[in-house]
C-alpha cells in the first residue's frame, strides 16, 4: 500500500467509523493553508468519486484524491498518545519543513 496505516491508526479509525454509524471510509488529503503552505486533512467519506483512489486497510477504507496522492505517497498514518494529547500523526518522507506551530508543512 503506497500509504500505510499503523495498527493503532486502523483501530482508532475503525472506532470512529463505528461510532459514526455510516460512511464508506476516511479521506486523507492535503489543502493549501498555513505559514508553510500545506496542511493534512482527515475526514469521513460518504461516497467515493470516480477519480478517487481507494486503499484497503484491515477494516478501514482509505480514500485519496489524485492531487493529494502526489504529496501523500509513501506516508504512514499513525495514532499517538503523548501525555494528555492524542491524535493522528502523518509520517511523510516527502515533508521537508514544518511550521513552528506544527499545523502546516512544505514538500
KEKEZA-56885 format. One record per residue: residue in three letters; residue number from 1; x, y, z of N, C-alpha, C in turn. Coordinates in steps of 0.2 Angstrom, whole numbers, plus 2048, in hexadecimal, padded with zeros to 3 digits. Atoms other than C-alpha are relative to their C-alpha. Example, Ala and Ser with C-alpha at 12.3 -4.5 7.8 and 13.67 -1.06 7.14 Angstrom:
2
+------+-----+------+------+------+-------+-------+-------+------+------+------+
: type : seq : n.c1 : n.c2 : n.c3 : ca.c1 : ca.c2 : ca.c3 : c.c1 : c.c2 : c.c3 :
+------+-----+------+------+------+-------+-------+-------+------+------+------+
:  ala :   1 :  804 :  7FA :  800 :   83E :   7EA :   827 :  804 :  806 :  800 :
:  ser :   2 :  7FC :  7FA :  7FF :   844 :   7FB :   824 :  7FC :  805 :  803 :
+------+-----+------+------+------+-------+-------+-------+------+------+------+
% end
This chain:
107
+------+-----+------+------+------+-------+-------+-------+------+------+------+
: type : seq : n.c1 : n.c2 : n.c3 : ca.c1 : ca.c2 : ca.c3 : c.c1 : c.c2 : c.c3 :
+------+-----+------+------+------+-------+-------+-------+------+------+------+
:  unk :   1 :  804 :  7FA :  800 :   800 :   800 :   800 :  805 :  806 :  800 :
:  unk :   2 :  7FC :  7FA :  800 :   808 :   811 :   7FB :  7FF :  804 :  806 :
:  unk :   3 :  801 :  7FC :  7FA :   800 :   819 :   80A :  7FF :  7FA :  805 :
:  unk :   4 :  801 :  805 :  7FB :   801 :   80E :   81A :  7FD :  803 :  806 :
:  unk :   5 :  803 :  7FE :  7FA :   7F8 :   80E :   82A :  803 :  7FB :  806 :
:  unk :   6 :  7FE :  804 :  7FB :   7FF :   808 :   83B :  7FA :  7FC :  803 :
:  unk :   7 :  805 :  803 :  7FD :   7F5 :   7FC :   845 :  7FB :  804 :  804 :
:  unk :   8 :  803 :  7FB :  7FC :   7F1 :   80A :   851 :  7FB :  804 :  7FC :
:  unk :   9 :  804 :  7FC :  804 :   7EA :   815 :   843 :  7FA :  7FC :  7FD :
:  unk :  10 :  806 :  804 :  802 :   7DF :   807 :   83C :  7FB :  7FF :  805 :
:  unk :  11 :  804 :  801 :  7FA :   7D8 :   803 :   84D :  7FC :  806 :  801 :
:  unk :  12 :  803 :  7FA :  7FF :   7D4 :   815 :   850 :  7FB :  802 :  7FB :
:  unk :  13 :  805 :  7FF :  805 :   7CC :   818 :   83F :  7FA :  7FC :  800 :
:  unk :  14 :  805 :  805 :  7FF :   7C2 :   809 :   841 :  7FB :  802 :  805 :
:  unk :  15 :  805 :  7FE :  7FB :   7BB :   80F :   851 :  7FC :  806 :  7FE :
:  unk :  16 :  804 :  7FA :  802 :   7B7 :   820 :   84A :  7FB :  7FF :  7FB :
:  unk :  17 :  805 :  801 :  805 :   7AE :   819 :   83B :  7FA :  7FC :  803 :
:  unk :  18 :  806 :  803 :  7FD :   7A4 :   80D :   846 :  7FC :  804 :  804 :
:  unk :  19 :  804 :  7FB :  7FC :   79F :   81B :   852 :  7FC :  804 :  7FC :
:  unk :  20 :  804 :  7FC :  805 :   79A :   825 :   843 :  7FA :  7FC :  7FD :
:  unk :  21 :  806 :  804 :  802 :   78F :   817 :   83D :  7FF :  800 :  7F8 :
:  unk :  22 :  802 :  800 :  807 :   790 :   81B :   82A :  807 :  802 :  7FD :
:  unk :  23 :  7FB :  7FE :  804 :   79C :   81F :   81C :  804 :  7FA :  7FE :
:  unk :  24 :  7FC :  805 :  803 :   7A8 :   815 :   811 :  807 :  800 :  803 :
:  unk :  25 :  7F9 :  800 :  7FE :   7B9 :   81A :   819 :  802 :  807 :  802 :
:  unk :  26 :  7FD :  7F9 :  7FE :   7C4 :   829 :   81C :  804 :  802 :  7FA :
:  unk :  27 :  7FC :  7FD :  805 :   7CC :   835 :   810 :  806 :  803 :  803 :
:  unk :  28 :  7FA :  7FC :  7FE :   7DE :   83A :   812 :  802 :  805 :  7FA :
:  unk :  29 :  7FF :  7FB :  805 :   7E3 :   84A :   809 :  805 :  805 :  803 :
:  unk :  30 :  7FC :  7FA :  7FE :   7ED :   85A :   809 :  7FC :  806 :  7FD :
:  unk :  31 :  803 :  7FA :  803 :   7E7 :   86C :   807 :  805 :  805 :  801 :
:  unk :  32 :  7FB :  7FA :  800 :   7F0 :   87C :   804 :  7FE :  805 :  806 :
:  unk :  33 :  801 :  7FC :  7FA :   7F1 :   886 :   815 :  806 :  801 :  804 :
:  unk :  34 :  7FB :  800 :  7FB :   7FC :   88B :   823 :  806 :  804 :  7FD :
:  unk :  35 :  7FA :  7FC :  802 :   80D :   894 :   823 :  805 :  7FC :  7FC :
:  unk :  36 :  7FC :  804 :  804 :   816 :   885 :   81B :  7FD :  7FE :  7F9 :
:  unk :  37 :  803 :  801 :  807 :   80A :   883 :   80D :  7FA :  7FA :  800 :
:  unk :  38 :  805 :  806 :  800 :   800 :   872 :   810 :  7FF :  7FD :  807 :
:  unk :  39 :  802 :  803 :  7FA :   7F7 :   869 :   81D :  7FC :  7FA :  7FE :
:  unk :  40 :  803 :  807 :  801 :   7F1 :   857 :   81F :  7F8 :  801 :  802 :
:  unk :  41 :  807 :  801 :  7FE :   7DE :   853 :   81F :  7FE :  7F9 :  801 :
:  unk :  42 :  802 :  807 :  7FE :   7D5 :   844 :   826 :  7F8 :  801 :  801 :
:  unk :  43 :  807 :  7FF :  800 :   7C2 :   843 :   823 :  7FC :  7FA :  7FE :
:  unk :  44 :  804 :  805 :  802 :   7B4 :   837 :   822 :  7FE :  800 :  7F9 :
:  unk :  45 :  802 :  800 :  807 :   7AE :   831 :   811 :  7FA :  7FC :  7FF :
:  unk :  46 :  807 :  803 :  801 :   79C :   82D :   80C :  7FF :  7FD :  7F9 :
:  unk :  47 :  800 :  803 :  807 :   79F :   82A :   7FA :  807 :  801 :  7FC :
:  unk :  48 :  7FA :  800 :  803 :   7AE :   827 :   7EF :  7FF :  803 :  7F9 :
:  unk :  49 :  801 :  7FD :  807 :   7B1 :   831 :   7DF :  804 :  7FC :  7FB :
:  unk :  50 :  7FC :  804 :  805 :   7B7 :   829 :   7CF :  807 :  800 :  800 :
:  unk :  51 :  7F9 :  7FF :  801 :   7C8 :   830 :   7CF :  804 :  7FE :  807 :
:  unk :  52 :  7FD :  802 :  7F9 :   7CB :   82B :   7E2 :  804 :  7FA :  7FF :
:  unk :  53 :  7FC :  806 :  7FF :   7D8 :   81E :   7E6 :  7FD :  7FD :  807 :
:  unk :  54 :  803 :  803 :  7FA :   7D1 :   812 :   7F3 :  805 :  7FA :  802 :
:  unk :  55 :  7FB :  804 :  7FD :   7DE :   809 :   7FE :  7FD :  7FC :  806 :
:  unk :  56 :  803 :  804 :  7FB :   7D9 :   7FB :   809 :  804 :  7FE :  806 :
:  unk :  57 :  7FD :  802 :  7FA :   7DF :   7F9 :   81B :  7FB :  7FB :  803 :
:  unk :  58 :  805 :  805 :  7FD :   7D8 :   7EB :   826 :  7FB :  804 :  804 :
:  unk :  59 :  806 :  7FD :  7FD :   7C7 :   7F1 :   82A :  7FF :  807 :  7FE :
:  unk :  60 :  801 :  7F9 :  801 :   7C9 :   803 :   823 :  802 :  801 :  7F9 :
:  unk :  61 :  7FF :  7FE :  806 :   7C8 :   80A :   812 :  803 :  807 :  800 :
:  unk :  62 :  7FD :  7F9 :  800 :   7D4 :   819 :   80F :  7FF :  803 :  7F9 :
:  unk :  63 :  801 :  7FD :  807 :   7CF :   824 :   800 :  805 :  807 :  800 :
:  unk :  64 :  7FB :  7FA :  802 :   7DC :   831 :   7F8 :  7FE :  802 :  7F9 :
:  unk :  65 :  800 :  7FE :  807 :   7D9 :   83C :   7EA :  806 :  801 :  7FD :
:  unk :  66 :  7FA :  801 :  804 :   7E6 :   83C :   7DC :  805 :  806 :  802 :
:  unk :  67 :  7FC :  7FA :  7FF :   7EC :   84E :   7E0 :  804 :  7FF :  807 :
:  unk :  68 :  7FD :  801 :  7F9 :   7EF :   84A :   7F3 :  805 :  7FA :  800 :
:  unk :  69 :  7FC :  806 :  800 :   7F7 :   839 :   7EE :  807 :  802 :  7FF :
:  unk :  70 :  7F9 :  7FE :  802 :   806 :   842 :   7E6 :  804 :  802 :  807 :
:  unk :  71 :  7FD :  7FE :  7F9 :   80A :   849 :   7F8 :  800 :  7FB :  805 :
:  unk :  72 :  801 :  805 :  7FB :   805 :   83A :   802 :  803 :  7F9 :  7FF :
:  unk :  73 :  7FD :  806 :  801 :   80D :   82C :   7F9 :  806 :  7FE :  804 :
:  unk :  74 :  7FB :  803 :  7FB :   818 :   822 :   805 :  7FF :  802 :  807 :
:  unk :  75 :  801 :  7FE :  7FA :   810 :   82A :   814 :  7FD :  7FA :  805 :
:  unk :  76 :  803 :  805 :  7FB :   80C :   820 :   824 :  7FC :  804 :  805 :
:  unk :  77 :  804 :  7FD :  7FC :   7FD :   825 :   82E :  800 :  7FC :  807 :
:  unk :  78 :  800 :  803 :  7F9 :   7FF :   822 :   841 :  7FB :  803 :  805 :
:  unk :  79 :  804 :  7FD :  7FB :   7F5 :   825 :   850 :  804 :  800 :  807 :
:  unk :  80 :  7FC :  7FF :  7FA :   7FE :   82B :   860 :  7FD :  803 :  806 :
:  unk :  81 :  802 :  7FD :  7FA :   7FB :   82F :   872 :  807 :  803 :  803 :
:  unk :  82 :  7FA :  7FD :  7FC :   808 :   83B :   87A :  7FD :  804 :  806 :
:  unk :  83 :  803 :  7FD :  7FB :   803 :   840 :   88B :  7F8 :  800 :  800 :
:  unk :  84 :  808 :  7FF :  800 :   7F1 :   847 :   88B :  7FE :  801 :  7F9 :
:  unk :  85 :  802 :  7FF :  807 :   7F2 :   84A :   878 :  800 :  7F9 :  7FC :
:  unk :  86 :  800 :  806 :  804 :   7ED :   83D :   86B :  7FE :  803 :  7F9 :
:  unk :  87 :  802 :  7FE :  807 :   7EB :   83E :   858 :  804 :  7FC :  7FB :
:  unk :  88 :  7FD :  803 :  806 :   7F0 :   838 :   847 :  806 :  804 :  7FE :
:  unk :  89 :  7FA :  7FD :  802 :   801 :   83B :   841 :  802 :  7FD :  7F9 :
:  unk :  90 :  7FF :  802 :  807 :   806 :   83B :   82F :  808 :  800 :  800 :
:  unk :  91 :  7F9 :  801 :  800 :   818 :   834 :   82D :  802 :  800 :  7F8 :
:  unk :  92 :  7FF :  7FF :  807 :   81C :   83B :   81B :  807 :  801 :  7FE :
:  unk :  93 :  7F9 :  7FF :  802 :   82D :   838 :   814 :  802 :  806 :  7FB :
:  unk :  94 :  7FF :  7FA :  805 :   82A :   846 :   807 :  800 :  806 :  804 :
:  unk :  95 :  800 :  7FA :  7FC :   828 :   853 :   815 :  807 :  803 :  801 :
:  unk :  96 :  7F9 :  7FD :  800 :   837 :   85F :   814 :  800 :  805 :  806 :
:  unk :  97 :  800 :  7FB :  7FB :   831 :   86C :   821 :  7F9 :  800 :  803 :
:  unk :  98 :  806 :  800 :  7FC :   824 :   86F :   82E :  800 :  807 :  803 :
:  unk :  99 :  800 :  7FA :  7FD :   81E :   87F :   835 :  801 :  7FF :  808 :
:  unk : 100 :  7FF :  801 :  7F9 :   821 :   883 :   847 :  7FA :  7FE :  804 :
:  unk : 101 :  806 :  802 :  7FC :   80F :   880 :   84D :  7FE :  7F9 :  7FE :
:  unk : 102 :  802 :  807 :  802 :   80F :   86F :   844 :  7FA :  7FF :  7FC :
:  unk : 103 :  807 :  800 :  804 :   7FF :   873 :   83A :  801 :  7FF :  7F9 :
:  unk : 104 :  7FF :  801 :  807 :   807 :   873 :   829 :  807 :  7FE :  7FE :
:  unk : 105 :  7FA :  803 :  802 :   815 :   86C :   81F :  802 :  802 :  7F8 :
:  unk : 106 :  7FE :  7FF :  807 :   81F :   86E :   80E :  804 :  7FA :  7FE :
:  unk : 107 :  7FD :  806 :  803 :   825 :   861 :   802 :  806 :  803 :  7FB :
+------+-----+------+------+------+-------+-------+-------+------+------+------+
% end
